[in-house]
Amino acid sequence: MLRCITDDNKTLIATSCETETTRALSRAHKLFCPNCKNLVQYNKGRVKSSYFSHINLECQYIGSEPETQSHIKGKELLFNWLKKNILLLA
């Protein structure tokens, strides 16, 4: 999952959030699934892109399906392009 919410309802995007701050929030159990509101953890390694995953339970939300790494990368590229171009228009 690429998106989570914090205990104060702030949305975080795994591929563009600040690593150490997000790891601290994850260790403090302050990250939640935006769909089921269960705890999630922040995962960042050397091989895979950053992502959030459920700690204990799998989300029962039916609105999504597993994504390939290329699909995730495409969403990341699109997000960054939109972010850059929208900032230019603001």
Backbone torsions as a table, in degrees:
resi	resn	phi	psi	omega
1	MET	NA	136.0	-176.5
2	LEU	-93.6	-14.5	-173.7
3	ARG	-128.6	143.1	172.7
4	CYS	-143.0	175.0	173.8
5	ILE	-123.4	151.7	178.0
6	THR	-90.2	174.8	179.5
7	ASP	-65.7	-17.3	175.4
8	ASP	-103.3	21.8	173.7
9	ASN	69.4	22.5	175.4
10	LYS	-86.2	135.4	178.7
11	THR	-85.6	134.1	175.0
12	LEU	-118.4	139.3	174.7
13	ILE	-106.5	122.7	-171.7
14	ALA	-56.6	-38.0	-174.7
15	THR	-81.9	-7.9	-178.6
16	SER	-131.0	7.7	178.8
17	CYS	-86.6	161.9	-179.3
18	GLU	-75.3	123.5	-170.8
19	THR	-58.3	-55.3	-173.8
20	GLU	-66.2	-40.4	178.0
21	THR	-63.6	-42.9	-179.0
22	THR	-68.5	-38.0	175.9
23	ARG	-62.8	-39.8	178.5
24	ALA	-64.2	-42.4	176.6
25	LEU	-62.8	-39.3	179.7
26	SER	-64.2	-46.5	179.1
27	ARG	-63.4	-30.7	-179.5
28	ALA	-86.1	4.3	-179.9
29	HIS	57.9	50.5	-179.8
30	LYS	-120.4	21.8	177.4
31	LEU	-119.5	136.5	-173.4
32	PHE	-135.9	152.4	174.8
33	CYS	-68.6	131.1	178.9
34	PRO	-69.4	-15.5	-178.3
35	ASN	-93.4	-55.3	-174.9
36	CYS	-102.7	-9.4	178.2
37	LYS	69.0	12.7	175.0
38	ASN	-80.9	161.2	180.0
39	LEU	-62.7	141.0	172.1
40	VAL	-127.8	163.6	176.3
41	GLN	-122.0	154.6	179.6
42	TYR	-90.0	132.8	-179.8
43	ASN	-125.5	125.4	176.2
44	LYS	-145.8	124.6	179.9
45	GLY	-130.4	-165.6	-179.1
46	ARG	-90.8	-19.0	-175.6
47	VAL	-103.1	-54.8	-177.4
48	LYS	-86.5	156.0	172.1
49	SER	-67.4	157.9	178.2
50	SER	-62.8	147.8	178.7
51	TYR	-161.0	167.8	174.5
52	PHE	-110.9	146.2	177.2
53	SER	-139.5	151.9	178.6
54	HIS	-65.5	144.0	-179.7
55	ILE	-82.0	-52.6	-174.6
56	ASN	-111.6	-45.0	-173.1
57	LEU	-116.4	147.9	171.8
58	GLU	-81.3	142.9	-179.6
59	CYS	-66.7	137.5	178.6
60	GLN	-88.9	2.3	-179.9
61	TYR	-63.8	128.4	-173.9
62	ILE	-97.5	-2.8	-172.7
63	GLY	-77.4	8.7	179.6
64	SER	-144.5	168.7	177.5
65	GLU	-137.6	165.2	-179.7
66	PRO	-56.8	142.5	-178.6
67	GLU	-113.8	145.8	175.8
68	THR	-77.6	162.5	177.5
69	GLN	-60.5	-36.4	179.6
70	SER	-68.8	-34.5	176.3
71	HIS	-65.2	-45.3	178.2
72	ILE	-61.2	-44.1	179.4
73	LYS	-63.5	-40.5	177.9
74	GLY	-62.2	-41.1	176.9
75	LYS	-65.2	-38.4	178.1
76	GLU	-63.9	-45.3	178.9
77	LEU	-62.2	-43.3	178.7
78	LEU	-63.9	-44.2	178.1
79	PHE	-58.4	-48.2	-179.1
80	ASN	-64.5	-38.6	178.0
81	TRP	-64.3	-46.7	179.4
82	LEU	-62.6	-43.2	179.5
83	LYS	-59.5	-45.0	-179.7
84	LYS	-64.7	-47.1	-175.6
85	ASN	-74.8	-32.3	176.7
86	ILE	-70.4	-37.4	177.1
87	LEU	-63.2	-34.5	178.9
88	LEU	-67.8	-30.7	-178.8
89	LEU	-82.9	-21.4	-175.5
90	ALA	-74.1	NA	NA
